Amino acid sequence: MPNSHLTPHRGVLILVLGITSLMFTITGPFAWILGRQDLAAMDAGTMDPEGRSITQVGTIIGMIVTILALIGILFFLGILVLGAGAAIVSNG
């Protein structure tokens, strides 16, 4: 039975956000941010540590999806810059 003086964990929410980020990338940063906050609260002893493992899994999934999305965006922008540069050179 969890301690009544501790804040309840949001492990299930964070895990769901992490998993849904595999299809809807926008939820990845939320899983990452909320997961880090909850893990810090668990480490501080103010949150129920029972949900630590699912919180960690959701946080990690959110981190991976967010980082891969950022890499994809940077790659796409790089291709756009190279394409614009090539168009300028070929027309110039």
BAFI-3210 file (N, C-alpha, C; in Angstrom, 3 decimals, decimal comma, padded with zeros to 6 digits):
// residues 92
n [1|2|3|4|5|6|7|8|9|10|11|12|13|14|15|16|17|18|19|20|21|22|23|24|25|26|27|28|29|30|31|32|33|34|35|36|37|38|39|40|41|42|43|44|45|46|47|48|49|50|51|52|53|54|55|56|57|58|59|60|61|62|63|64|65|66|67|68|69|70|71|72|73|74|75|76|77|78|79|80|81|82|83|84|85|86|87|88|89|90|91|92]
n.u [000,849|000,657|002,374|000,498|001,259|002,762|003,028|000,990|002,261|002,753|003,128|001,757|000,482|002,757|003,987|002,013|002,047|004,656|004,502|002,476|003,843|005,264|003,610|002,444|004,391|004,487|003,810|006,055|008,055|006,536|006,274|008,954|009,626|007,707|008,339|011,004|010,584|008,973|010,672|012,694|011,231|010,618|013,176|013,706|012,022|009,396|007,419|005,441|007,314|006,587|005,822|008,183|009,579|007,848|007,644|010,281|010,555|008,614|009,701|012,183|011,367|010,034|012,221|013,874|012,210|011,800|014,430|015,110|013,184|014,021|016,524|015,628|014,236|016,337|017,872|016,079|015,902|018,552|018,688|016,899|018,336|020,629|019,404|018,323|020,666|021,868|020,031|020,348|022,996|022,840|021,173|022,523]
n.v [-001,184|002,155|004,952|007,378|010,005|010,629|011,968|010,723|008,584|009,182|007,226|005,508|007,338|008,613|006,475|005,863|008,274|008,089|005,765|006,491|008,459|007,201|007,094|009,623|012,095|014,433|013,954|012,930|014,781|015,600|013,248|012,873|015,210|015,182|012,695|013,032|014,941|013,488|011,347|012,745|013,696|011,275|010,443|012,417|011,678|012,517|011,520|008,674|005,819|003,502|003,404|003,684|002,090|001,932|004,613|005,237|003,735|004,962|007,541|007,102|006,129|008,424|010,201|009,010|009,067|011,845|012,814|011,463|012,605|015,284|015,003|014,123|016,418|018,278|017,034|017,197|020,000|020,509|019,250|020,910|023,342|022,604|021,983|024,484|025,930|024,574|025,169|027,913|028,070|026,708|028,378|030,702]
n.w [000,000|-000,938|000,524|002,286|002,489|000,333|-002,984|-005,587|-008,158|-011,731|-013,549|-015,390|-017,092|-018,167|-019,446|-021,362|-022,835|-023,835|-025,423|-027,253|-028,538|-030,471|-032,634|-032,717|-032,694|-031,190|-028,533|-027,359|-026,197|-023,964|-022,479|-021,857|-020,335|-018,193|-017,138|-016,266|-014,275|-012,479|-011,807|-010,505|-008,321|-007,113|-006,402|-004,533|-002,569|-002,355|-003,936|-004,732|-005,112|-006,395|-009,083|-010,523|-012,480|-014,751|-015,247|-015,930|-018,306|-019,998|-020,067|-021,324|-023,849|-024,762|-024,844|-026,827|-029,127|-029,373|-029,779|-032,161|-033,841|-033,848|-035,082|-037,570|-038,433|-038,572|-040,571|-042,742|-042,995|-043,693|-046,207|-047,578|-047,556|-049,001|-051,430|-052,147|-052,388|-054,528|-056,537|-056,768|-057,631|-060,096|-061,552|-061,528]
ca.u [000,000|001,499|002,309|-000,520|001,845|003,500|002,266|000,868|003,069|002,025|003,832|000,907|000,336|004,031|004,171|001,073|002,583|005,824|004,081|001,757|004,789|005,716|002,734|002,215|005,674|004,324|003,690|007,373|008,624|005,753|006,683|010,318|009,606|006,979|009,096|012,156|010,059|008,523|011,832|013,353|010,401|010,808|014,498|013,623|011,189|008,096|006,463|005,368|008,289|006,074|005,743|009,481|009,986|007,072|008,012|011,555|010,321|007,937|010,656|013,182|010,710|009,831|013,530|014,326|011,366|012,062|015,758|015,037|012,404|014,878|017,509|014,907|013,961|017,615|018,216|015,186|016,332|019,817|018,361|016,318|019,417|021,441|018,605|018,252|022,008|022,068|019,180|020,964|024,212|022,504|020,518|023,350]
ca.v [000,000|003,345|005,894|008,396|011,346|010,811|012,285|009,534|008,637|009,291|006,286|005,028|008,466|008,831|005,350|006,046|009,359|007,571|004,826|007,213|009,282|006,415|007,452|011,064|012,540|015,588|013,537|012,526|015,727|015,609|012,062|013,127|016,242|014,699|011,585|013,554|015,578|012,466|010,611|013,623|013,694|009,966|010,475|013,318|011,057|013,173|010,846|007,230|005,210|002,251|003,492|004,086|001,364|002,347|006,006|005,209|003,243|006,024|008,641|006,689|006,121|009,828|010,775|008,460|009,590|013,278|012,993|011,040|013,609|016,459|014,644|014,127|017,808|018,872|016,434|017,789|021,384|020,442|018,945|022,122|024,315|022,124|022,117|025,904|026,312|024,002|025,906|029,227|027,883|026,316|029,508|031,902]
ca.w [000,000|-001,005|001,647|002,018|002,467|-000,919|-004,187|-006,439|-009,382|-013,005|-014,416|-016,484|-018,024|-018,853|-020,360|-022,485|-023,667|-024,534|-026,472|-028,306|-029,302|-031,617|-033,753|-032,670|-032,149|-030,309|-027,139|-026,864|-025,233|-022,733|-021,714|-021,381|-019,296|-017,024|-016,580|-015,506|-013,065|-011,541|-011,302|-009,532|-007,120|-006,470|-005,774|-003,385|-001,557|-002,249|-004,809|-004,571|-006,016|-006,939|-010,538|-011,076|-013,687|-015,927|-015,497|-016,651|-019,667|-020,741|-020,249|-022,320|-025,166|-025,132|-025,201|-028,107|-030,205|-029,509|-030,378|-033,568|-034,572|-034,040|-036,105|-038,842|-038,813|-038,997|-041,859|-043,727|-043,223|-044,424|-047,602|-048,159|-047,761|-050,121|-052,666|-052,491|-052,855|-055,865|-057,470|-056,971|-058,434|-061,458|-062,210|-061,433]
c.u [000,892|001,321|001,353|000,059|002,635|002,552|002,164|001,703|002,163|002,641|003,023|000,735|001,610|004,308|003,267|001,567|003,790|005,434|003,355|002,698|005,370|004,867|002,533|003,400|005,530|004,231|005,034|007,992|007,861|006,112|008,059|010,314|008,907|007,731|010,283|011,696|009,661|009,693|012,597|012,562|010,509|012,150|014,504|012,754|009,824|007,026|006,571|006,307|007,804|006,052|007,048|009,791|009,174|007,323|009,314|011,368|009,660|008,850|011,659|012,580|010,502|011,124|013,969|013,531|011,641|013,400|015,748|014,239|013,243|015,951|016,850|014,618|015,238|018,062|017,385|015,589|017,649|019,601|017,770|017,404|020,288|020,701|018,518|019,595|022,275|021,238|019,776|022,183|023,849|021,809|021,421|024,277]
c.v [001,244|004,230|007,028|009,806|011,626|011,152|011,021|009,689|008,738|008,353|005,818|006,122|008,663|007,701|005,476|007,164|008,877|006,655|005,561|008,109|008,516|006,697|008,958|011,692|013,649|015,180|013,116|013,501|015,781|014,412|012,285|014,098|015,742|013,564|012,053|014,213|014,529|011,666|011,443|013,653|012,362|009,903|011,349|012,745|011,692|012,516|009,344|006,553|003,921|002,245|003,851|003,381|001,793|003,817|006,065|004,765|004,326|007,195|008,307|006,664|007,552|010,498|010,312|009,041|011,070|013,531|012,588|012,042|014,853|016,190|014,656|015,534|018,487|018,324|017,051|019,227|021,434|020,159|020,174|023,158|023,894|022,274|023,575|026,383|025,796|024,754|027,271|029,099|027,541|027,442|030,729|032,044]
c.w [000,000|000,222|001,319|001,950|001,187|-002,062|-005,034|-007,715|-010,609|-014,032|-015,604|-017,535|-018,843|-019,837|-021,580|-023,412|-024,468|-025,684|-027,599|-029,114|-030,483|-032,846|-033,860|-031,949|-031,113|-028,837|-026,532|-025,875|-023,916|-021,857|-021,098|-020,190|-018,029|-016,342|-015,761|-014,210|-012,025|-010,976|-010,272|-008,224|-006,371|-005,754|-004,523|-002,267|-001,384|-003,112|-004,599|-005,583|-006,674|-008,469|-011,213|-012,393|-014,911|-016,255|-016,288|-018,094|-020,522|-021,038|-021,346|-023,713|-025,650|-025,550|-026,583|-029,263|-030,439|-030,187|-031,842|-034,407|-034,837|-035,100|-037,480|-039,343|-039,302|-040,351|-042,980|-044,038|-043,983|-045,907|-048,287|-048,471|-048,936|-051,451|-053,096|-053,011|-054,265|-056,907|-057,763|-057,878|-059,882|-062,242|-062,310|-062,559]
res [m|p|n|s|h|l|t|p|h|r|g|v|l|i|l|v|l|g|i|t|s|l|m|f|t|i|t|g|p|f|a|w|i|l|g|r|q|d|l|a|a|m|d|a|g|t|m|d|p|e|g|r|s|i|t|q|v|g|t|i|i|g|m|i|v|t|i|l|a|l|i|g|i|l|f|f|l|g|i|l|v|l|g|a|g|a|a|i|v|s|n|g]
***
